[in-house]
Amino acid sequence: MKPNVVTFHYTLRDPAGRVLDTSAGGEPITYLEGAGQIIDGLDEQLRGVAAGTHCVVQVPAAKAYGEHDAAQIQRVPRAHIPVEGELSIGDRFQTDTDRYAPIVTVVAVDAETVTLDANHPLAGVDLTFEVELVAVRESTEDEVRHGHAHGASGDAACES
């Protein structure tokens, strides 16, 4: 059985109920089931849900951005930081010019070292999604072969 292409609107909230992100007022998200385009826990829980459905989906941290990993926090000599100028707690930057280099968050700064956290900002956070499924359709052979949805209609905007 081929995976579905799902189009949905969402509002993402943290455990305190604060809105972290939303597609309200913008374009809905379209993804190919099982292709890694959305977090695993949301992908799993939306399978088999019909278009037009409104639901609340709870995604534990382990199925979202993972648990917070203390091994991802490191003290680095200030001279090795690829950022000029002052650094402040909360600053984020990419560790190298390679587009796949990790993005880190500054968690402490002193005269000699900078402590960096390479965990995703939502690591360790259980998430709540309010979801409205806009459309669900069977994927095309091209989408399965390419490993991603080609949009709500299935037409490829570009080849990969």
N, CA, C and O of each residue as an XYZ file, in Angstrom:
640
protein
N       0.845     -1.188      0.000
C       0.000      0.000      0.000
C       0.888      1.249      0.000
O       1.805      1.371      0.812
N       0.607      2.157     -0.907
C       1.387      3.394     -1.006
C       1.029      4.335      0.140
O      -0.101      4.338      0.628
N       2.010      5.136      0.562
C       1.715      6.118      1.614
C       0.816      7.225      1.072
O       0.728      7.443     -0.136
N       0.159      7.908      1.984
C      -0.683      9.040      1.609
C       0.120     10.333      1.626
O       1.173     10.430      2.256
N      -0.409     11.315      0.920
C       0.052     12.695      1.018
C      -1.011     13.409      1.845
O      -2.199     13.367      1.526
N      -0.563     14.063      2.910
C      -1.471     14.694      3.858
C      -1.198     16.200      3.865
O      -0.048     16.639      3.888
N      -2.280     16.976      3.845
C      -2.187     18.428      3.926
C      -2.954     18.857      5.170
O      -4.105     18.467      5.365
N      -2.305     19.665      6.012
C      -2.953     20.059      7.264
C      -2.506     21.433      7.735
O      -1.428     21.915      7.386
N      -3.359     22.045      8.534
C      -3.028     23.251      9.289
C      -2.778     22.812     10.724
O      -3.317     21.799     11.170
N      -1.960     23.575     11.447
C      -1.644     23.203     12.817
C      -1.367     24.428     13.675
O      -1.023     25.502     13.180
N      -1.528     24.229     14.968
C      -1.011     25.143     15.978
C      -0.244     24.274     16.958
O      -0.779     23.302     17.491
N       1.013     24.630     17.193
C       1.898     23.883     18.076
C       2.002     24.607     19.402
O       2.243     25.813     19.443
N       1.818     23.857     20.504
C       1.898     24.429     21.848
C       2.878     23.625     22.705
O       3.067     22.424     22.512
N       3.498     24.336     23.665
C       4.370     23.661     24.631
C       3.510     23.187     25.809
O       2.304     23.437     25.822
N       4.108     22.504     26.801
C       3.308     21.996     27.931
C       2.574     23.078     28.721
O       1.566     22.788     29.364
N       3.060     24.317     28.686
C       2.391     25.418     29.385
C       1.253     26.010     28.561
O       0.557     26.910     29.029
N       1.056     25.513     27.334
C      -0.011     26.010     26.481
C       0.385     27.178     25.602
O      -0.447     27.699     24.860
N       1.647     27.603     25.671
C       2.111     28.708     24.825
C       2.204     28.262     23.373
O       2.670     27.160     23.084
N       1.760     29.120     22.463
C       1.860     28.829     21.035
C       3.319     29.002     20.612
O       3.914     30.062     20.808
N       3.886     27.935     20.024
C       5.263     27.959     19.540
C       5.327     28.218     18.044
O       6.284     28.811     17.546
N       4.306     27.772     17.336
C       4.277     27.912     15.880
C       2.858     27.628     15.412
O       2.097     26.939     16.091
N       2.508     28.162     14.250
C       1.191     27.890     13.676
C       1.239     28.139     12.171
O       2.033     28.940     11.677
N       0.379     27.440     11.470
C       0.224     27.701     10.037
C      -1.008     28.563      9.776
O      -1.302     28.892      8.627
N      -1.726     28.929     10.830
C      -2.922     29.759     10.691
C      -2.568     31.048      9.961
O      -1.582     31.708     10.290
N      -3.366     31.394      8.987
C      -3.133     32.596      8.211
C      -2.119     32.407      7.099
O      -1.820     33.344      6.360
N      -1.590     31.201      6.977
C      -0.614     30.904      5.931
C      -1.010     29.654      5.173
O      -2.154     29.204      5.239
N      -0.063     29.107      4.464
C      -0.305     27.893      3.700
C      -0.258     26.676      4.619
O       0.530     26.647      5.564
N      -1.086     25.677      4.355
C      -1.003     24.449      5.145
C       0.268     23.670      4.786
O       0.906     23.930      3.766
N       0.615     22.727      5.635
C       1.761     21.845      5.430
C       1.303     20.635      4.618
O       0.245     20.068      4.890
N       2.091     20.242      3.631
C       1.813     19.032      2.859
C       3.038     18.129      2.954
O       4.161     18.575      2.723
N       2.821     16.854      3.295
C       3.939     15.928      3.452
C       3.555     14.522      2.982
O       2.377     14.179      2.881
N       4.580     13.726      2.700
C       4.431     12.318      2.334
C       4.625     11.499      3.601
O       5.658     11.607      4.260
N       3.631     10.679      3.944
C       3.734      9.860      5.146
C       5.014      9.026      5.140
O       5.390      8.442      4.124
N       5.667      8.987      6.290
C       6.830      8.131      6.469
C       8.105      8.610      5.812
O       9.106      7.893      5.840
N       8.112      9.803      5.215
C       9.291     10.294      4.493
C      10.181     11.184      5.359
O      11.170     11.729      4.868
N       9.845     11.337      6.636
C      10.676     12.144      7.521
C      10.504     13.636      7.339
O      11.364     14.413      7.755
N       9.411     14.050      6.727
C       9.203     15.473      6.487
C       8.596     16.200      7.681
O       8.698     17.423      7.780
N       7.969     15.461      8.584
C       7.478     16.024      9.843
C       7.961     15.105     10.962
O       8.435     14.002     10.690
N       7.849     15.540     12.201
C       8.324     14.711     13.307
C       7.562     13.388     13.357
O       6.374     13.319     13.042
N       8.283     12.342     13.761
C       7.742     10.982     13.733
C       6.428     10.835     14.489
O       5.484     10.225     13.986
N       6.366     11.391     15.692
C       5.169     11.218     16.512
C       3.924     11.806     15.882
O       2.838     11.242     16.023
N       4.056     12.920     15.193
C       2.904     13.523     14.519
C       2.539     12.706     13.287
O       1.363     12.427     13.053
N       3.532     12.324     12.503
C       3.318     11.496     11.315
C       2.555     10.225     11.699
O       1.555      9.889     11.065
N       3.016      9.527     12.721
C       2.377      8.280     13.153
C       0.923      8.491     13.549
O       0.061      7.694     13.180
N       0.641      9.550     14.295
C      -0.704      9.757     14.823
C      -1.692     10.298     13.798
O      -2.903     10.216     14.001
N      -1.180     10.855     12.689
C      -2.093     11.356     11.657
C      -2.449     10.293     10.614
O      -3.324     10.519      9.779
N      -1.790      9.157     10.654
C      -2.080      8.108      9.668
C      -3.504      7.590      9.846
O      -3.932      7.262     10.952
N      -4.214      7.527      8.742
C      -5.570      7.008      8.762
C      -6.623      8.020      9.183
O      -7.807      7.686      9.232
N      -6.223      9.240      9.486
C      -7.187     10.270      9.879
C      -7.740     10.912      8.604
O      -6.983     11.252      7.694
N      -9.049     11.072      8.548
C      -9.721     11.552      7.338
C      -9.629     13.066      7.189
O      -9.555     13.799      8.175
N      -9.636     13.517      5.948
C      -9.684     14.946      5.647
C     -10.920     15.547      6.311
O     -11.968     14.906      6.393
N     -10.784     16.770      6.779
C     -11.876     17.452      7.457
C     -11.868     17.258      8.963
O     -12.621     17.919      9.678
N     -11.026     16.362      9.448
C     -10.947     16.081     10.878
C     -10.170     17.177     11.596
O      -9.143     17.653     11.111
N     -10.677     17.567     12.756
C      -9.966     18.461     13.679
C      -9.601     17.599     14.884
O     -10.463     16.904     15.421
N      -8.341     17.629     15.321
C      -7.946     16.811     16.457
C      -6.799     17.455     17.208
O      -6.132     18.361     16.707
N      -6.584     16.972     18.414
C      -5.452     17.390     19.230
C      -4.538     16.184     19.340
O      -4.973     15.099     19.727
N      -3.263     16.376     18.997
C      -2.294     15.296     18.990
C      -1.204     15.618     20.005
O      -0.554     16.660     19.920
N      -1.009     14.712     20.970
C       0.061     14.841     21.958
C       1.266     14.055     21.454
O       1.147     12.874     21.126
N       2.416     14.702     21.391
C       3.631     14.041     20.929
C       4.681     14.133     22.036
O       5.144     15.223     22.369
N       5.056     12.977     22.608
C       6.089     13.014     23.642
C       7.439     13.414     23.037
O       7.692     13.181     21.855
N       8.291     14.011     23.850
C       9.588     14.503     23.396
C      10.364     13.455     22.604
O      10.984     13.780     21.591
N      10.336     12.213     23.050
C      11.100     11.155     22.377
C      10.659     10.955     20.933
O      11.458     10.515     20.107
N       9.406     11.267     20.609
C       8.882     11.109     19.250
C       8.812     12.453     18.521
O       8.300     12.537     17.404
N       9.333     13.502     19.167
C       9.346     14.835     18.550
C      10.801     15.167     18.191
O      11.306     14.717     17.162
N      11.459     15.943     19.028
C      12.849     16.337     18.773
C      13.821     15.605     19.674
O      14.979     16.007     19.795
N      13.365     14.537     20.308
C      14.222     13.717     21.154
C      14.343     14.274     22.558
O      13.936     15.398     22.848
N      14.915     13.451     23.414
C      15.173     13.863     24.788
C      16.391     14.791     24.792
O      17.237     14.714     23.901
N      16.474     15.651     25.780
C      17.635     16.518     25.917
C      18.842     15.643     26.251
O      18.771     14.809     27.154
N      19.944     15.825     25.531
C      21.139     15.004     25.668
C      22.280     15.865     26.203
O      22.793     16.733     25.496
N      22.674     15.623     27.447
C      23.734     16.411     28.082
C      25.054     16.305     27.319
O      25.881     17.213     27.397
N      25.262     15.224     26.591
C      26.500     15.062     25.812
C      26.577     16.064     24.661
O      27.642     16.245     24.071
N      25.462     16.716     24.337
C      25.435     17.712     23.268
C      25.812     19.112     23.755
O      25.754     20.076     22.991
N      26.196     19.218     25.020
C      26.605     20.497     25.592
C      28.120     20.452     25.795
O      28.645     19.542     26.437
N      28.815     21.450     25.237
C      30.278     21.454     25.313
C      30.811     22.861     25.570
O      30.273     23.852     25.077
N      31.886     22.917     26.358
C      32.631     24.169     26.545
C      33.701     24.219     25.476
O      34.425     23.247     25.261
N      33.799     25.361     24.803
C      34.721     25.529     23.689
C      35.533     26.801     23.936
O      34.982     27.815     24.363
N      36.845     26.748     23.667
C      37.628     27.988     23.786
C      37.050     29.078     22.877
O      36.698     28.807     21.729
N      36.956     30.291     23.383
C      36.369     31.413     22.624
C      37.041     31.570     21.263
O      36.381     31.935     20.290
N      38.345     31.300     21.182
C      39.092     31.452     19.927
C      38.606     30.490     18.843
O      38.857     30.728     17.662
N      37.920     29.414     19.218
C      37.432     28.429     18.238
C      36.017     28.710     17.740
O      35.494     27.979     16.900
N      35.404     29.763     18.256
C      34.023     30.083     17.879
C      34.047     30.883     16.573
O      34.740     31.897     16.482
N      33.282     30.426     15.547
C      33.315     31.092     14.237
C      32.418     32.322     14.131
O      31.849     32.592     13.074
N      32.293     33.069     15.236
C      31.430     34.244     15.258
C      32.261     35.422     15.767
O      32.911     35.335     16.808
N      32.228     36.505     15.028
C      32.940     37.713     15.440
C      32.058     38.518     16.391
O      30.831     38.446     16.322
N      32.679     39.268     17.259
C      31.930     40.163     18.133
C      31.440     39.488     19.396
O      31.849     38.378     19.734
N      30.554     40.186     20.084
C      30.029     39.719     21.359
C      29.067     38.549     21.172
O      28.332     38.477     20.187
N      29.091     37.649     22.129
C      28.124     36.551     22.184
C      27.300     36.704     23.452
O      27.815     37.098     24.499
N      26.017     36.389     23.345
C      25.123     36.461     24.492
C      24.417     35.125     24.658
O      24.232     34.377     23.698
N      24.031     34.843     25.886
C      23.258     33.634     26.144
C      21.999     33.683     25.283
O      21.302     34.697     25.229
N      21.723     32.564     24.611
C      20.558     32.471     23.725
C      20.896     32.667     22.262
O      20.098     32.310     21.395
N      22.067     33.230     21.963
C      22.474     33.381     20.559
C      22.572     31.999     19.912
O      22.959     31.023     20.555
N      22.216     31.936     18.641
C      22.308     30.680     17.881
C      23.138     30.941     16.634
O      23.044     32.007     16.026
N      23.952     29.957     16.258
C      24.725     30.075     15.031
C      25.102     28.695     14.514
O      25.094     27.710     15.253
N      25.431     28.646     13.237
C      25.882     27.415     12.609
C      27.382     27.298     12.839
O      28.115     28.280     12.715
N      27.837     26.089     13.176
C      29.221     25.893     13.602
C      30.243     25.907     12.472
O      31.445     25.954     12.732
N      29.787     25.866     11.224
C      30.703     25.858     10.083
C      29.940     26.383      8.876
O      28.729     26.596      8.949
N      30.637     26.590      7.775
C      29.989     27.079      6.562
C      29.272     25.967      5.807
O      28.453     26.250      4.933
N      29.562     24.710      6.127
C      28.858     23.573      5.525
C      27.375     23.670      5.909
O      27.049     23.800      7.089
N      26.494     23.606      4.934
C      25.059     23.789      5.233
C      24.493     22.722      6.163
O      23.414     22.910      6.725
N      25.196     21.610      6.337
C      24.744     20.550      7.241
C      25.403     20.633      8.617
O      25.143     19.794      9.480
N      26.243     21.627      8.825
C      26.896     21.797     10.125
C      25.834     22.078     11.187
O      24.815     22.705     10.900
N      26.074     21.616     12.406
C      25.072     21.814     13.461
C      24.845     23.283     13.800
O      25.737     24.122     13.673
N      23.636     23.558     14.232
C      23.291     24.869     14.782
C      23.319     24.701     16.292
O      22.746     23.756     16.834
N      23.990     25.622     16.964
C      24.141     25.536     18.414
C      23.574     26.786     19.076
O      23.413     27.834     18.450
N      23.279     26.635     20.365
C      22.793     27.744     21.181
C      23.824     28.041     22.252
O      24.332     27.126     22.899
N      24.135     29.309     22.442
C      25.055     29.720     23.499
C      24.304     29.640     24.824
O      23.249     30.254     24.986
N      24.863     28.868     25.787
C      24.212     28.745     27.094
C      25.027     29.376     28.222
O      24.505     29.592     29.316
N      26.307     29.674     27.962
C      27.134     30.370     28.946
C      28.334     30.975     28.226
O      28.823     30.425     27.239
N      28.801     32.113     28.732
C      29.956     32.805     28.144
C      30.809     33.350     29.280
O      30.300     33.945     30.230
N      32.122     33.135     29.167
C      33.044     33.840     30.058
C      34.204     34.340     29.201
O      34.158     34.212     27.978
N      35.218     34.892     29.801
C      36.316     35.501     29.039
C      37.071     34.501     28.181
O      37.585     34.861     27.123
N      37.145     33.256     28.619
C      37.950     32.254     27.924
C      37.156     31.243     27.110
O      37.635     30.761     26.083
N      35.955     30.919     27.555
C      35.190     29.833     26.919
C      33.749     30.232     26.642
O      33.213     31.189     27.201
N      33.150     29.451     25.752
C      31.726     29.576     25.445
C      31.133     28.171     25.583
O      31.685     27.207     25.052
N      30.018     28.059     26.290
C      29.342     26.768     26.425
C      28.216     26.734     25.402
O      27.349     27.607     25.368
N      28.257     25.683     24.559
C      27.318     25.541     23.455
C      26.445     24.311     23.643
O      26.905     23.273     24.119
N      25.191     24.439     23.268
C      24.226     23.338     23.335
C      23.767     23.028     21.918
O      23.146     23.863     21.262
N      24.078     21.811     21.446
C      23.696     21.400     20.098
C      22.348     20.681     20.057
O      21.926     20.235     18.990
N      21.669     20.561     21.190
C      20.325     19.985     21.189
C      19.374     20.908     20.430
O      19.561     22.125     20.419
N      18.356     20.331     19.797
C      17.298     21.143     19.200
C      16.642     21.938     20.336
O      16.518     21.417     21.444
N      16.223     23.174     20.094
C      15.587     23.967     21.156
C      14.367     23.285     21.781
O      14.014     23.593     22.920
N      13.720     22.370     21.063
C      12.552     21.684     21.616
C      12.876     20.266     22.096
O      11.964     19.493     22.389
N      14.152     19.922     22.179
C      14.534     18.619     22.736
C      14.063     18.552     24.183
O      14.211     19.511     24.941
N      13.499     17.421     24.550
C      13.020     17.238     25.913
C      11.657     17.833     26.184
O      11.184     17.789     27.319
N      11.014     18.388     25.172
C       9.716     19.054     25.356
C       8.605     18.217     24.725
O       8.659     17.885     23.541
N       7.591     17.880     25.537
C       6.390     17.234     25.004
C       5.581     18.297     24.274
O       5.426     19.414     24.768
N       5.068     17.952     23.100
C       4.389     18.919     22.247
C       2.919     18.574     22.066
O       2.534     17.405     22.090
N       2.110     19.601     21.885
C       0.692     19.435     21.587
C       0.392     20.150     20.281
O       0.664     21.342     20.136
N      -0.170     19.416     19.336
C      -0.563     19.968     18.047
C      -2.081     19.985     17.962
O      -2.735     18.968     18.197
N      -2.639     21.141     17.626
C      -4.045     21.224     17.245
C      -4.027     21.172     15.726
O      -3.431     22.031     15.076
N      -4.682     20.162     15.159
C      -4.546     19.879     13.733
C      -5.901     19.905     13.047
O      -6.900     19.433     13.591
N      -5.917     20.467     11.842
C      -7.072     20.375     10.938
C      -6.556     19.741      9.657
O      -5.751     20.343      8.947
N      -7.014     18.532      9.357
C      -6.602     17.864      8.124
C      -7.398     18.435      6.968
O      -8.623     18.315      6.917
N      -6.689     19.054      6.044
C      -7.305     19.725      4.907
C      -7.561     18.749      3.778
O      -8.619     18.787      3.151
N      -6.587     17.862      3.509
C      -6.720     16.901      2.416
C      -5.854     15.677      2.697
O      -4.794     15.771      3.317
N      -6.328     14.541      2.231
C      -5.570     13.292      2.291
C      -5.794     12.593      0.962
O      -6.934     12.392      0.543
N      -4.702     12.221      0.296
C      -4.816     11.510     -0.974
C      -3.694     10.496     -1.080
O      -2.696     10.576     -0.364
N      -3.869      9.547     -1.975
C      -2.822      8.567     -2.222
C      -1.663      9.246     -2.953
O      -1.875     10.097     -3.817
N      -0.464      8.869     -2.605
C       0.717      9.443     -3.261
C       0.842      8.926     -4.686
O       0.286      7.887     -5.040
N       1.580      9.670     -5.490
C       1.879      9.231     -6.855
C       3.167      8.402     -6.837
O       3.921      8.435     -5.865
N       3.405      7.671     -7.903
C       4.644      6.894     -8.016
C       5.859      7.816     -7.962
O       6.863      7.473     -7.339
N       5.782      8.979     -8.604
C       6.895      9.935     -8.575
C       7.189     10.403     -7.145
O       8.352     10.506     -6.755
N       6.153     10.681     -6.376
C       6.360     11.130     -4.999
C       7.047     10.048     -4.171
O       7.960     10.341     -3.400
N       6.615      8.815     -4.328
C       7.236      7.716     -3.593
C       8.696      7.566     -4.026
O       9.579      7.394     -3.186
N       8.945      7.628     -5.308
C      10.308      7.490     -5.836
C      11.205      8.641     -5.348
O      12.365      8.420     -5.001
N      10.666      9.861     -5.324
C      11.447     11.029     -4.914
C      11.537     11.174     -3.392
O      12.422     11.868     -2.890
N      10.632     10.528     -2.657
C      10.670     10.577     -1.201
C      10.083     11.826     -0.585
O      10.371     12.152      0.566
N       9.247     12.540     -1.359
C       8.581     13.722     -0.816
C       7.317     14.022     -1.622
O       7.162     13.605     -2.770
N       6.416     14.771     -0.962
C       5.187     15.181     -1.633
C       5.495     16.259     -2.663
O       6.401     17.071     -2.477
N       4.734     16.258     -3.744
C       4.885     17.282     -4.784
C       3.801     18.341     -4.658
O       3.462     19.002     -5.640
N       3.265     18.504     -3.481
C       2.221     19.492     -3.257
C       0.866     18.837     -3.079
O       0.720     17.623     -3.222
N      -0.101     19.645     -2.771
C      -1.431     19.127     -2.470
C      -2.046     18.357     -3.633
O      -2.811     17.416     -3.422
N      -1.707     18.761     -4.881
C      -2.313     18.117     -6.048
C      -1.503     16.938     -6.561
O      -2.025     16.099     -7.295
N      -0.232     16.865     -6.182
C       0.635     15.792     -6.680
C       1.466     16.198     -7.873
O       2.311     15.428     -8.330
N       1.239     17.413     -8.394
C       2.025     17.889     -9.541
C       3.390     18.331     -9.039
O       3.499     19.032     -8.033
N       4.409     17.922     -9.738
C       5.774     18.299     -9.356
C       6.062     19.734     -9.794
O       5.936     20.074    -10.970
N       6.447     20.562     -8.838
C       6.835     21.939     -9.162
C       8.239     21.936     -9.765
O       8.588     22.801    -10.568
N       9.032     20.948     -9.363
C      10.372     20.791     -9.906
C      10.778     19.329     -9.710
O      10.236     18.637     -8.848
N      11.689     18.890    -10.478
C      12.159     17.519    -10.369
C      13.330     17.454     -9.409
O      14.088     18.415     -9.277
N      13.478     16.319     -8.739
C      14.643     16.163     -7.851
C      15.461     14.974     -8.255
O      16.479     14.683     -7.626
